[in-house]
Amino acid sequence: MQPMRHILLTGATGYIGRRLLLRLAGDPAVALRVLVRTRAKLPQLPDRVEVVEGSTFQLDALTAAVQGIDLAYYLIHSMGQGADFEEMDRVSAHNFVDACVAAGVRRIVYLGGLGRPESASPHLRSRMETGAILSSRPDRIQTIHFRAGVIIGSGSTSFEIIRHLVQKLPVMVTPRWVSTRTQPIGVNDVLAYLQAARYLTADGCFEVDIGGEAMTFGEMMLATGQAMGLRRWIIRVPVLTPKLSSYWLILFTPVPYRLAATLVEGLRSETVVTNDRSHQLFPGIQTEPFAQSVRTAIAEIEQRQVISRWSDSSGELREDPDAPLEQAVFQDRRSYDLNGTSTASVFRAVTAIGGEHGWFSYNILWRLRGLIDKLAGGYGLSRGRRDPEALRIGDSLDFWTVADLVPDHRLLLQAQMKLPGRAWLEFLLTDRALIQTAYYYPNGVWGRLYWYLVLPFHGLVFHKMGRSIIREGRRIEAAGACSRGGD
Ligand SMILES: NC(=O)c1ccc[n+]([C@@H]2O[C@H](COP(=O)([O-])OP(=O)(O)OC[C@H]3O[C@@H](n4cnc5c(N)ncnc54)[C@H](OP(=O)(O)O)[C@@H]3O)[C@@H](O)[C@H]2O)c1
């Protein structure tokens, strides 16, 4: 049988989907269509890739997306999009399977999580329920439900947590859950299974558990340390409650409290493979050893080849993507003369902002704001950036996300920090000036109070930031001139 050719990919701007997108888009034998909520978040794609803009809650877009499709990948979840993520996941999966059945799609391929329903966290239970809904029409459509536990890859949540803990703490005092067994799998192996689902000839709906060698979280940390050339010690104590463990994680790793708590909750019960279907249905795939997945992830980080990160999905920011900035209740606009420095050089300086590079001025104040944000359950500054120089729309950048990026002209950052309102920071370049504007929509009285409280700091921080950016732009230009002179 020929592999299925007409493919729909959902979740193409997320951690797994973005990586699968590059593989499918690079295969000329695949007629690929993607359903995305924000087209601008997609990378440059070959012309033959069709893009449908919309979500699984927009039935017109969904119906258009599934027409003429043989196989549809479902790589979506609603966690982080509000308190009622379970209901959203339920509706989304029902909409999807109904649309696929109506359009005559032959196969749905879904990636969910490993675990047992009786001991699963709410997040995991929702993933299982999604799998059950997508598999609920075996008479009309085949569903392949892959289930994976911890995924090891550059930028994946679990790997970033392990890496940060291992890098920062020579001796780790750990709670009991680090002894729970799981079966981690490298992200490239996950992608191999997802791709191989195109070639499957067996009929029927299947749950396919995938994973490598069984290990505890503690063993993963020690093995990661070894792969990084670091000797580490673990001391287990029975007293660390899940809540304390989650606070511990937000202190030393980039994840916010919500994600840390989900992870800890998930690790309190075993997530191991419970069936042998991966071998029966996909005998050609041998998962790589854990240490190899770690080495690949580290190499990608070192070579600045991180394709996707755990923070790529828009989450709650989706609620208000088009707020008219010019109508923001509070605005703080400042203009800085380029003094002959080219817009290209100044823009390079602008786009280097944040992460390890810092914020050009009063980094101590930014760090303090980051700490307050972390303590309030936000991201703080520890998410950093995917790449020290390159940015793309949708990238997370400390406690911001890139909302718009027009080369040499505009960078718009939308605040993801905990705030009593909604905020943006814009850098606009004209031929002569850099215009830097903070926009703010307050929520009620507290929101207004917050603005007046931070106003004196804006005066300090923003003013120096603009001038420092121009200075950095000048330095970049001079360095470029020197290296050209030396050529
Ligand atoms: N990452 C892991 O470590 C891991 C481990 C085990 C299993 N899994 C499973 O793998 C699947 C994919 O996870 P992921 O980590 O890649 O997720 P992710 O990074 O959070 O990405 C989610 C994707 O879904 C899109 N999306 C969300 N709601 C949507 C909707 N209603 N309509 C259309 N698109 C929507 C998001 O678009 P926006 O960009 O617009 O937000 C984003 O592209 C999930 O089922 C997850 O349980 C992941």
The ligand as a Tripos MOL2 file, in Angstrom:
@<TRIPOS>MOLECULE
LIG
   48    52     1     0     0
SMALL
NO_CHARGES

@<TRIPOS>ATOM
      1 N1          5.9070   18.1790   24.7340 N.am      1 LIG1
      2 C1          6.0070   17.0760   25.4620 C.2       1 LIG1
      3 O1          6.9750   16.9090   26.2270 O.2       1 LIG1
      4 C2          4.9510   15.9900   25.3820 C.ar      1 LIG1
      5 C3          5.1310   14.7980   26.0930 C.ar      1 LIG1
      6 C4          4.1660   13.7880   25.9750 C.ar      1 LIG1
      7 C5          3.0420   13.9850   25.1770 C.ar      1 LIG1
      8 N2          2.8910   15.1660   24.5230 N.ar      1 LIG1
      9 C6          1.6560   15.3660   23.7360 C.3       1 LIG1
     10 O2          1.9360   15.8630   22.4420 O.3       1 LIG1
     11 C7          0.8600   16.7070   22.0010 C.3       1 LIG1
     12 C8          1.4430   18.0310   21.5070 C.3       1 LIG1
     13 O3          2.0700   18.6590   22.6250 O.3       1 LIG1
     14 P1          3.0670   19.8960   22.4870 P.3       1 LIG1
     15 O4          3.9680   19.8440   23.6690 O.co2     1 LIG1
     16 O5          3.6720   19.9270   21.1120 O.co2     1 LIG1
     17 O6          2.0490   21.1070   22.6580 O.3       1 LIG1
     18 P2          2.3350   22.6880   22.6130 P.3       1 LIG1
     19 O7          3.7750   22.9710   22.4000 O.co2     1 LIG1
     20 O8          1.6780   23.2830   23.7980 O.co2     1 LIG1
     21 O9          1.5500   23.1350   21.2910 O.3       1 LIG1
     22 C9          0.1640   23.0920   21.2000 C.3       1 LIG1
     23 C10        -0.2190   23.4440   19.7760 C.3       1 LIG1
     24 O10        -1.6350   23.3540   19.6460 O.3       1 LIG1
     25 C11        -2.1180   24.5510   19.0430 C.3       1 LIG1
     26 N3         -3.4900   24.7010   19.4970 N.ar      1 LIG1
     27 C12        -3.9420   24.7120   20.7660 C.ar      1 LIG1
     28 N4         -5.2820   24.7630   20.7840 N.ar      1 LIG1
     29 C13        -5.6810   24.7910   19.4860 C.ar      1 LIG1
     30 C14        -6.9390   24.8170   18.8480 C.ar      1 LIG1
     31 N5         -8.0780   24.8250   19.5550 N.pl3     1 LIG1
     32 N6         -6.9900   24.8260   17.5010 N.ar      1 LIG1
     33 C15        -5.8500   24.8050   16.7620 C.ar      1 LIG1
     34 N7         -4.6180   24.7620   17.3170 N.ar      1 LIG1
     35 C16        -4.5380   24.7530   18.6630 C.ar      1 LIG1
     36 C17        -1.1600   25.6320   19.5240 C.3       1 LIG1
     37 O11        -1.2400   26.7630   18.6770 O.3       1 LIG1
     38 P3         -0.7080   28.2580   19.1030 P.3       1 LIG1
     39 O12         0.7350   28.3010   18.6900 O.co2     1 LIG1
     40 O13        -1.5590   29.1620   18.3470 O.co2     1 LIG1
     41 O14        -0.8530   28.3700   20.5930 O.co2     1 LIG1
     42 C18         0.1610   24.8700   19.3690 C.3       1 LIG1
     43 O15         0.5490   24.8380   18.0290 O.3       1 LIG1
     44 C19        -0.0780   16.8660   23.2030 C.3       1 LIG1
     45 O16        -1.1830   16.0320   23.0680 O.3       1 LIG1
     46 C20         0.7650   16.4250   24.3740 C.3       1 LIG1
     47 O17         0.0010   15.8700   25.4200 O.3       1 LIG1
     48 C21         3.8120   16.1700   24.5890 C.ar      1 LIG1
@<TRIPOS>BOND
     1     1     2 1
     2     2     3 2
     3     2     4 1
     4     4     5 ar
     5     4    48 ar
     6     5     6 ar
     7     6     7 ar
     8     7     8 ar
     9     8     9 1
    10     8    48 ar
    11     9    10 1
    12     9    46 1
    13    10    11 1
    14    11    12 1
    15    11    44 1
    16    12    13 1
    17    13    14 1
    18    14    15 2
    19    14    16 1
    20    14    17 1
    21    17    18 1
    22    18    19 2
    23    18    20 1
    24    18    21 1
    25    21    22 1
    26    22    23 1
    27    23    24 1
    28    23    42 1
    29    24    25 1
    30    25    26 1
    31    25    36 1
    32    26    27 ar
    33    26    35 ar
    34    27    28 ar
    35    28    29 ar
    36    29    30 ar
    37    29    35 ar
    38    30    31 1
    39    30    32 ar
    40    32    33 ar
    41    33    34 ar
    42    34    35 ar
    43    36    37 1
    44    36    42 1
    45    37    38 1
    46    38    39 2
    47    38    40 1
    48    38    41 1
    49    42    43 1
    50    44    45 1
    51    44    46 1
    52    46    47 1
@<TRIPOS>SUBSTRUCTURE
     1 LIG1         1 GROUP 0 **** ****
